[in-house]
Amino acid sequence: MNTQNTTVHIRLWHREFWLMAVANLLLSMSVTMLIPTLPLWMTTALHFTSKEVGLIMGAFAVGLFLPGVFCSYAVQQQRRNMVFLRCVLLLGVSMILPMVPSHALHLPLVIGLWRLLQGALFGLAQMVLTSTLIIDTCESHQRTEANHSATWFGRFALSLGPMLGLLLMVLSEALCPVHLDSECENDLLFLNVVFVSLVFCLAAMVLVLMIHFPFRVPEDGVRLISLDRFFLVSGFPLFLNLMLVTVPIGMLMSMPVPANSYGMVMIGFLLALLAQRFVFRNAELKSEVVTGLIMISAALVILLASRMSPLTTPLLGLGLGIVGTRFLLFFIKLSRHCQRGTSQSTFMLGWESGLALGVGLGYYFFAGNTQLLLTVALSLVTLSLVMYVAFTHQWFVKHKNR
């Protein structure tokens, strides 16, 4: 037997895994680019109210859950990579809607349904990617590391996507050769953002097309509607505790901040990676989440005292990176045999829907009232910390299966 070939076979960071991880990054960035830029377009070009913007941004969270019950049937009856590719293609095509002249889009219901559809397409694509395709590209003993690593690529998009979206609007405005009225100008600026978002979707498709996935014979007796690969009901306390973290982060993303603030979040994410490797490697299990939540709370306290502090965004990134990684591993350890994919989808839903819901709540209830927004966000993070210390951690230790 060729020892060298065997070593390559069991190595996690092989070509196929790299392609999947980068595809995850690009797909996530195509959506996160719209978080700060879409509301700007709706308020300036379409003249929507803050409550209408809040409802539309929150519709994405609802859309994430809509296709979940069909996920298992889809991947069992069709080629798994093709399910992902169709979803991403439709998501990319949906980016064309803002290219329609803005006077035809003044009905908030149209944009709300568009955002709902985007949530559904992104949700199903992410479920197939995290619960099936990434797992299919690695050995069984590497799957936890694969889930951990691939999710970090999606987490980076939370910093890189909004930063790129805002930079594109700033650069487009600076390079605009003619003077236009404000409505046309904002249409043009946002057009550049959705075009790049479309390109990212197509690039993610190309990367996945470069991977060979073996054909699997469709299984008989698969139910059309199922919670398999969708939602881990036994993990609901973890899901609720995670949402109490991500909702306030989403609320913060509804605040008008410069592009460099999102860049500073990436510094916090990188510090979180180092902390997991060197600080929490042999630490008590509870300490990781507690430390992360305390850091997020500290950042919110600093924001309440002085919004100009450069410490806040790295602290937020550090705390969120630590908490997100630990909760992901909790979901994996909570799942039983053959439930790994379901646990990944449940984590994704808690993460993405919490962020989208938080953005929607931020615009709907707290537009123009930063102090109240920060106070409520701090209260939710504190509630998450109390829930984790008083209940969730002991509950997890009792119910974990790995």
N, C-alpha and C positions, 0 to 999 in steps of 0.2 A: 504493500500500500504506500502511496506517495504521501509522506508526512507533510511536505510543504503545502500540497493541495488541501490536505485536511485542515491545516492551520488557517488557510484563507477561508475555507468553508465556514468555520465556526467564529470568525472574527466579526464583531458587530458592525464596525464602521467600514463596511464594504460599499461598493459603488451603488448598489440598489438602495441601501439604507440612506446614503447621502442624498440621493435623488429624491427619496420620499420626504426626508427632513426639510430639504430646501423647498420642495413643493408645498409643504405645510406652511413654511414661512411666507411664501409668496401668496398663497391662498388667503392666509390670515391678514396679510398686509393689504390685500385688495379690499377687504372689508373695513379694517381699522382706519384706513385712510379717510373714510367717509365720516368717522365719528365727529371730528371737529369741523370738517369742511361742509358737510351736508346741511347742518343747521345754519351756517353762514349763508349758504345759497338760498335756503328756504326763507330766511328772514329778509334778506336784501333784494333778491331777484323776484321771489314769489310773494313777498310781503305777508307771510304767515305770522300768526301770533305765537307767543312763547308756549301757550297751551297746545296749540296745534302741532308745533314742532315737538313738544314733549310726547304727545300721543303717537306721532309718526315714528320717532326714535324708539319708543317703547314697543311699537308693533314688531320690531325685529326680534325681541325676546319671545313674543308669542309664536312667531313663525318658526323659531328654532325647534319647538316641540311638535309642530303639526305633522311632519312626515315620520316621526320616530317609530310609531307602531308598525310601519310598513318596512322598516329597515331590514329586519331579519329575512322577511319574505323576498325582498329585492335582491339581497346578496346570495340567497340560496337558489333562486330561480334564474338569475342572470350572471354573466361574468362580472365579478366584483369590481374590477378596475373600470369596466364600462359604466357601471352605475355611478362611480365617482366622476368619470369624465363627462357624462351627460349632465350631471348636476353643475359641475364647474363651467361647462360650456353655456348652459342656460343662465348661470349667474353672470358670466361675462357679457352675454347678449343683453341681460337686463340693464347693464350699465349704459346702454344706448338711450334709455328713456330721458335722462336729463339733456340729451342732445336735441330733443324736440324743443321748438321755440317756447319760451317760458310762459307766453300768454295762453298756450294750450294746456298748461299744467296748474292753473290757479286753483283747481279743486283739490282741497287737502285729501279727500278720499282716494283720489288717484295715486298720489304719492304715498299715502298710508298703505294701500294694497301693494304697491311696488315694494315698499320696505318689508311688508309681511312676506312677500314672495322671496325676497332676498334672504330673509331669515330662514325660511324653509329650505331653500337650495343650499345655503351655507351649512345649515344644521345637518342635513342628510349627507352632504359631502364630507363633513368632519366626522360623522359617525362611521361612515364606511372607511375613511382614512385611518382613524385611530383605533377602531374596534376590529378591523379586518386587515387592511392592506399592510399597515406597518407591522402587525403581528406576523403576517405571512412572509415577510422578508427576512426574518431572523429565526435562530434556533430557539427551542422552547425554554432553555435555561437563560436566555438573554432577553426575554420579553419584558421583564420589569425594567431593565436598564434601557431597552429600546423605547418603551413608553415614556420613561423619565426624560430621555434625551430629546425625543421628537417633540414632546410637549414644550420643552424649553424653546425650541425654534418658534412655535406658535406664540409663546409668551413674549419673545423678543419683538414680535410684530405689534404688541401693544404699545411699545415705545417707538419703533421705527415707522410704523404705518402713519399714525397721526403727525409725527414730525415731518415725514416726507410730504404728506398732503398739504400741510400748512406752508412748507417751503415752496412747493409747486405754485401755490396761489401767490405768494410773495414775489417769486421770480417771474411768474407770468405777468404780474402787474408791472414790474419794473421794466420788462422787455416789450410791453405792449406798444406798438409803434404809433397808434392813433388814439386820440382822445374820444372815449365813448361815454354815453350817459351811464349812470351808476348801475342800472338794471342790466343793460347789455354787457357791461364790463364784468359784472359778477357772473353772468351766464358764461362768458368766455373763460374766466378764471377757473370756474368749477368744471368746465368742459375738459380742461387739461387734466384735472384730477381723475375724472371718471375714465378718461382715455388711458391713463397709466394703470388704473385699476383693471381695466379690460385687458391690457397687455400682461399684467401679472397673472390673471386667470388663465390666459392662453399659455403663458410660460409654465405654469403649474401643470397644465395638461400635457405639454410637450415632455416634461420631465417624467411624468408617470407613464407616458407612452413608450419611453425608452426602457422600461422595466418589463421583463417577461413574467407574467403570472400564469402558472399552469392551469389548464382547464379543469374545473371540478364538475362532476356529474350532478345535476340538480337533485336535491333530496325530495323524497316523496312525503306527503303528509305534513308539509310545512304550512302553518297557519298564516293567513293573510295579515291578521292583526295579532301582534305579540309584543311583550315587553322585552324580549330577548334582543340584545344589542342596542337597547334604547334606555331603559331606566331600571336601576337596581333599587327596588322598593325597600329592601332591608337596609339600604344605606341612607334612608331619608334624613335621619338626624345629621349625618355628615353633610348631606346636600344642603340642608337648611343652614347649618353653621357656616358653610362656605359662602352661601349667598349673602349672609350678614357681613361678610368681608367684601365681596365684589360689588354689592350695591353701592356702598359709600364710595368706592373707587370710581365707579361709573358716575356718581354724582359730581365728583371732583372733575371728571372729564367734560362735564357740561359747562365748566367755568372757562371764560376766555383767557387762554394762556399762550405765550409765545412758543414757537417751535422748539427752542432750546430747552424748555422745561421738560418736554418729552424725551429729549436727548439725555438729560440728566437722570431720568428714570432708568435708562440703560446702564448707567454707572452703578446704580443700586442693584440691578439684576446681576451684573457681573460680580459685585461684592457678595451677593447671595450665593452664587456658585462657589466662590472661594470659602464662604462661611460653612456651607454644607460639607465641603471636603476637609477643612482643617479645624473648624470650631465645634461643629455638632456631630462629628464622626462617631465619637464615643459618649456623647452627652445623653442625659436622661431623655426618654422619648417625648415627654410632655414639654420639655424646655424649648423645643424648636418653634412650635406654634405659639406658645406664650411669648417668647422673645419677638417673633415676627409681629404679633398683634400689638405688643407694647411699642414697637418701632413705628407702626402705622399710626397709633394713637399719639405718639410724641410728635410726629410730623404734622398731624392735624392741630395739636395744641400750638405748635410754632406758627402754623398758618393763621390761627385765630389771633395770635399775639402780633405777628408781623408777617404779612404776605410776601415781603421782599427777601426773606431769608433764603440763602442758597442751599440750606441743609434739607429743606422739605422734600424735594423730589427724589434725591438719592435715598433718603430714609424711606420714602414710600416704596421705591423700587426694591430696596433691600428687604423690607418687611413683607411685601407682597410676594416676592420671589421665594422667600423662606416658607411662608404659609402655603403658597400654591403647591410647591413641591411636596411638602409633607402631607397635605390633604390628598394629593394624587396617589401617593404611596398607601395612605390609609384606605382609599377606595379599592386599590388592588388587593391589599391584605384582607379586606372585608369580604371579597368575592369568593365564591366557591369554585370548584373545578368547572371549566367551560363558561364562567361568568366574567372572565377578564375583559372581554370586549364590552359587555354591558356596563362594567364599572368605569371604563374609559369614557363611554358616552355620557354616563351620569355626571362624571366630573366635568366634562366639556359643557354640558348643559348648565351646571351650577355656575361655572366660570363665565361663560358667554352671556347667558340670560341675565345674570346678576349685573354685569357691566351694562348691557343694553337697557335693562330696567332702571338702573341708576341714572343713566344719561337722560332717559325719559322723565324720571321724577325730578331731576335737576332743573330741566327746562319748564316742566309743568308747574311745579310748586315754588321754586326758589330763584327764578330768573330775576336778576337785579338785587337779590338779597343774599350776598355772599356769607355774611356772618351767620345767618340762620342755617344756610346750607351746611357750613362747616360744623355748626353745633349739632345738627341732626346726624351728620356723617360720623362725628366723634361718638355720639350716643350709640349708633349702630355697631361700631367697632367695639366699644366697651361691652355692649350686650353680647357680641360674639365671643369676646374674651371670657366673660362670666359664664356663658353657656358651655364653652369648651372646658373650663376648669371644673365647673360644678357638675357637669353631666356628660358631655360628649366623650371626653378622654376615657373615663371609666367604662362608659358604654362600649367604646371601641375595643378596649382591652378584653372585655367580656365576650364580644361577639366576633372578633377577628377569626379568620379561617386559615391564615398562612403564617 
